[in-house]
Structure formats: C-alpha cells, structure tokens
C-alpha cells in the first residue's frame, strides 16, 4: 500500500509487507476485528464503530497516530453512528 508520510508507524509494525497490502484489506480486517471485540461484550452493531473510535483514541494518546489523523478518523466513523 503506497501511501503518505503518515505511514511510518504502520511500516514499523508490518515491515516491508505494508506496501503490498491493499488499504481495503486493512480496512476489512480492522472492521471485522472490531466486530469480534464488540461481540465479546454482547453489544449492538454501533459497538463496532464505538470500538474503533475508542482504539483510535488509545492510539492517539500513545502518539501512534497524530491528533489530526485521530480527529479525521473519529469524525468519519462517528458519522456512521
């Protein structure tokens, strides 16, 4: 997945494979993993988006994603609630 300068953290986690995994694949894995986490707590469908928003906030607090990235992602996901 060729991307922006903001991809350094992901490249650090996934190594060289990061550039070869489509963004849509990452998105699908992220969504369904959040669904599995939400299902563990017996929550409704909106729980997936809330779980993802919570994880984004955790990543922001730990400076893994920037404030701007977190704001943009949270705004987009919140619109789905």
N, C-alpha and C positions, 0 to 999 in steps of 0.2 A: 504494500500500500504506500505509494508515494504520497508525501503529504507536506505539511508545513513545518516551520521551525519549532512548533509546539509538540512535535512527535518524539522528542528526545527521551522523555520518561518511558513511553511505550517501547521504544527501541531498546532501552536499558533493560526492560523486563523480558522482551521477546527475542532480542538479538536480531540477527540478520533475517530471520523468518518474517519479521514485522512488515518489511517492504513487499512481501509476496502474498500477504493475506488480504483479501478484499475487505474494504470498510464494511460492506454489507454483511460479511461473515462475522466480523467482530460485533456488529450491532445485534445480529440474531443471537449469538452466544450470550451477549450481555443481557438481552431481554429475557431469554429463557432461563438463564441462571438466576436473575432477579425473581422470576416467577417461581422457581423452585424454592428460593429463600422465603418468599412471601407465603407460599403454600405451607411451609413448615409451621407457620403461625396461624394457619386456617383463615387467612384474610381474603377479602374480595379482589376483584380484578384491578381496582385502582391501587391496590397494595403493590403491584409491580412497579408502577411509576413512583410511588412514595418510597419504595425500597431503593430504586435507582437514585432518586433525589437525595436520600439520606447518605448513600455511598458517595455521591459527588461531593457532598458537604464534608464528609470524612477525608476524602482525597484533597479537598481544598485546604482544610485545617492542617493537614500534614504536608502542604506545599508540593503535592504531587501534580495537581493541576492548578493553574493560575486562577485568581479571583475572576478575571474576565471569562475564562473558559467555563468556570463553575456557574457564573451568572447566566451565560448563554444557554448552557445545557439545562439548568434548572428552569429557566423561562420556557424553553421548548417543551420539556416534559410536563411542567405544570399546566400548560395549555391543553394537555390530553386528559387532565382530571375533570 
